[in-house]
Amino acid sequence: MNLMSDPRVKRFSLTDLRSARESGAKIPVLTAYDFTTAKLMSQAGVRVLLVGDSAANVILGHETTLPVSLDFMAELTGAVRRGAADAFVIADLPFGSYGASDEQGALSAFRMVQLSGCDCVKIETGAASIPLVARLADAGVAVMAHIGLRPQSVARLGGYKAQGRTAPEADEIVVLAQKLELAGAVALLVEAVPDEVGAAVVNATRVPVIGCGAGPACCGYVVVTQDLLGISGHSPRFVPDYGPGVKQALLQAFGRWAQDVTTGHYPTAAHAYAMAEPKKTK
């Protein structure tokens, strides 16, 4: 079924996320960075899309998420919004767009919403981010607070390492989740924590909790699409292995194109435009 053209399909909303939290339904979430892929995801039934700053890694080839700009992220998010009009679209605020001050963070969030049409902004949050979350909530911006492993802090963490693996660290994550909910965060994203910590965050809060390597208790789950398809060259342990099919299909198509061109099998008459017939004169 083409969800984009089916009048029975309405836009997936924050109300739907909250209803899933209440009912126990599980929500599939994927990262998306372009119009075409977002459209396919929507047609396949993935109704929540995250335009992650992981675009720095899988789209631009950087080693970290840090180099991407706010305007670049807004451009990608707008493309995803146009491709998946019925989806709930979450936009990452990138490194450097909100850390200097709450004023900077508020202006960045407003700009993201206005330029991209996203439904929600995601911010990697620590205790210092609580006033910004409250300010944005008061201004009417839906904020998903990202806790646990925060890739934008990778330099301080010394690498991409699981968080909350000791009891004190786990307690800090749970307390932070509660404070962010009280500040007005509409949802939480919890990344790379033990299953017990993910469950503790769910039990301690009432907002939707999306897990990224955070165990089965979460309301929904997100992975980087290129990791899921096996084409990123990197596969975190929490990403399911769906086999090499997509990668092999791409390699086959690219290889066939290269072979057809180099051997002269492309183009053929079937790919050519015909000259217009000359006009007859009287």
C-alpha positions in Angstrom: 0.0 0.0 0.0 1.3 3.5 -0.8 0.8 5.3 2.4 1.5 8.7 0.8 -1.5 8.4 -1.5 -3.9 6.5 0.9 -6.4 9.0 2.3 -7.0 6.8 5.3 -3.4 7.3 6.5 -3.0 10.5 8.6 0.3 12.0 9.8 1.8 10.1 12.7 1.9 12.5 15.6 3.2 13.0 19.1 -0.3 11.9 20.2 0.3 8.6 18.5 3.7 8.3 20.2 2.1 8.9 23.6 -0.6 6.4 22.8 2.0 3.8 22.0 3.6 4.5 25.3 0.3 3.9 27.1 -0.7 0.8 25.2 2.7 -0.9 25.1 2.9 -0.8 21.2 6.4 -0.7 19.8 7.4 2.0 17.4 10.0 1.4 14.6 12.2 4.4 14.0 14.9 4.8 11.3 17.4 7.5 10.4 16.7 9.2 7.1 18.6 11.9 5.2 17.0 12.3 1.8 13.7 12.6 0.0 13.8 9.3 -1.9 14.7 7.0 1.0 12.3 8.7 3.3 9.5 8.1 0.8 10.3 4.4 0.7 10.4 4.2 4.5 7.0 5.8 4.7 5.6 3.4 2.2 7.0 0.5 4.1 5.3 1.6 7.3 8.1 3.3 9.2 6.2 6.2 10.6 8.9 7.9 12.8 12.1 9.2 11.1 15.1 10.7 12.7 17.3 13.0 10.6 20.4 12.3 12.7 23.7 14.1 12.8 25.0 10.7 11.9 24.7 12.1 8.4 28.2 13.4 9.2 29.4 9.8 9.2 27.3 7.9 6.7 26.6 10.7 4.2 29.7 13.0 4.4 32.3 10.4 5.6 33.5 12.2 8.7 34.8 10.1 11.7 32.5 11.9 14.2 29.2 13.7 14.1 30.7 17.1 14.9 31.4 18.8 11.5 27.8 19.2 10.3 26.1 22.6 10.5 22.6 23.6 11.5 21.7 24.7 7.9 22.9 21.4 6.5 20.8 19.5 9.0 17.8 21.7 8.2 18.3 21.1 4.5 18.3 17.3 5.0 15.3 17.5 7.3 13.3 19.4 4.8 14.0 16.8 2.2 12.8 14.0 4.6 9.7 16.0 5.4 8.8 16.3 1.8 9.5 12.6 1.2 7.5 11.4 4.2 4.6 13.8 4.6 2.8 11.3 7.0 5.7 10.6 9.2 6.7 12.1 12.6 10.0 13.7 11.7 12.7 14.4 14.3 15.6 16.7 13.6 18.9 16.6 15.3 20.4 19.9 16.5 24.1 19.5 15.6 27.1 20.2 17.7 27.8 23.9 18.2 24.2 25.0 17.6 23.1 25.1 21.2 25.9 24.6 23.6 27.1 28.2 24.0 23.9 29.5 25.6 20.2 28.9 26.0 19.6 31.9 23.8 21.7 30.2 21.0 19.9 26.9 21.5 16.5 28.5 21.3 17.3 30.4 18.2 18.7 27.2 16.6 15.6 25.2 17.4 13.3 27.9 16.1 15.3 28.1 12.9 15.3 24.3 12.5 11.5 24.1 12.9 10.9 27.0 10.5 13.2 25.9 7.8 12.5 22.1 7.8 9.0 21.6 9.0 10.1 19.0 11.5 7.7 17.8 14.3 10.4 17.6 17.0 14.0 18.6 17.6 16.4 16.2 19.3 19.1 17.6 21.7 21.9 15.7 23.3 21.3 16.6 26.9 23.1 16.8 30.2 22.1 18.5 33.4 23.2 21.9 31.9 20.6 21.4 29.1 17.6 21.3 31.5 16.9 25.1 31.3 17.1 25.0 27.5 14.6 22.2 27.3 12.3 24.2 29.7 12.7 27.3 27.6 11.9 25.5 24.3 8.9 23.7 25.9 7.5 27.1 27.1 7.9 28.4 23.5 6.0 25.4 22.1 8.9 23.4 20.6 8.7 19.6 21.0 12.0 18.4 22.3 13.3 14.8 22.4 16.1 14.7 25.0 19.0 12.4 24.1 20.7 10.7 27.1 23.1 7.9 27.7 25.9 7.8 25.1 26.0 11.2 23.5 28.0 11.1 20.3 28.6 14.9 20.3 30.6 14.4 23.5 32.8 11.6 22.1 35.9 13.7 22.6 35.3 14.0 26.3 34.2 10.3 26.6 37.2 9.1 24.8 35.3 7.1 22.2 31.9 5.6 21.6 31.4 3.7 24.9 28.3 2.3 26.5 27.1 4.4 29.5 25.4 3.6 32.8 27.3 0.3 33.4 27.8 1.0 37.1 25.1 1.6 39.6 26.0 5.3 40.2 26.2 6.0 36.5 22.8 4.3 36.0 21.2 6.3 38.7 22.5 9.5 37.2 20.9 8.7 33.8 17.6 7.8 35.4 17.6 11.0 37.6 18.5 13.1 34.5 15.6 11.5 32.5 13.2 12.5 35.3 14.5 16.1 35.4 14.2 16.4 31.6 10.6 15.1 31.7 9.8 17.7 34.3 11.4 20.4 32.2 9.1 19.6 29.4 10.8 17.1 27.1 8.1 15.3 25.1 10.2 12.1 24.6 13.6 10.6 25.4 16.2 8.8 23.3 18.4 6.5 25.3 21.6 5.3 23.6 24.0 2.5 24.4 23.1 1.6 28.0 22.5 -1.8 29.6 18.9 -3.3 29.3 18.3 -2.6 33.0 19.1 1.1 32.6 16.7 1.4 29.7 14.0 -0.3 31.7 14.7 1.9 34.7 14.3 5.0 32.5 11.0 3.7 31.2 9.7 2.9 34.7 10.8 6.3 36.1 9.1 8.4 33.4 5.9 8.7 31.5 7.0 10.0 28.2 7.8 7.9 25.1 11.3 6.4 25.4 13.1 5.5 22.1 16.0 3.1 22.5 19.2 3.0 20.5 20.9 0.0 22.1 18.9 0.4 25.3 17.0 -2.9 25.6 13.5 -4.3 25.0 11.7 -2.2 27.6 11.7 1.0 25.4 8.7 2.1 23.5 10.4 2.2 20.2 13.8 1.5 18.6 16.1 3.4 16.3 19.2 2.4 14.3 21.2 4.1 11.7 19.8 2.9 8.3 23.1 2.4 6.7 24.1 0.1 9.6 20.9 -1.8 9.2 21.4 -2.3 5.5 25.0 -3.4 6.0 26.5 -0.7 3.9 28.2 1.5 6.4 31.1 -0.7 7.2 30.2 -0.5 10.8 27.7 -2.5 12.8 27.0 -1.8 16.5 26.1 -4.9 18.5 22.5 -3.7 18.9 21.8 -3.5 15.1 20.2 -6.7 13.7 21.9 -8.6 10.9 19.5 -8.8 7.9 22.2 -10.4 5.8 24.3 -9.0 2.9 21.4 -8.8 0.4 21.1 -5.0 0.1 24.9 -4.5 -0.2 25.2 -7.3 -2.7 22.3 -6.0 -4.8 23.9 -2.5 -4.9 27.3 -3.9 -5.8 25.7 -6.0 -8.6 23.9 -3.0 -10.0 26.9 -0.8 -9.9 29.1 -3.5 -11.3 26.7 -4.2 -14.2 26.6 -0.5 -15.1 30.3 -0.3 -15.2 30.6 -3.5 -17.3 27.8 -2.4 -19.7 29.5 0.9 -20.3 33.1 -0.3 -20.6 32.1 -3.2 -23.0 29.9 -1.1 -25.2 26.7 -2.7 -24.2 25.3 0.7 -23.2 23.8 2.8 -24.7 21.8 1.0 -27.3 19.1 2.1 -29.7 16.5 1.6 -26.9 18.2 4.4 -25.0 18.3 6.9 -27.8 16.1 9.8 -28.8 14.9 10.0 -32.4 15.3 13.0 -34.7 12.1 14.8 -35.4 10.6 14.1 -38.9 11.2 17.0 -41.3 8.2 19.1 -42.0 6.7 18.5 -45.4 6.4 21.5 -47.7 3.6 22.1 -50.1 
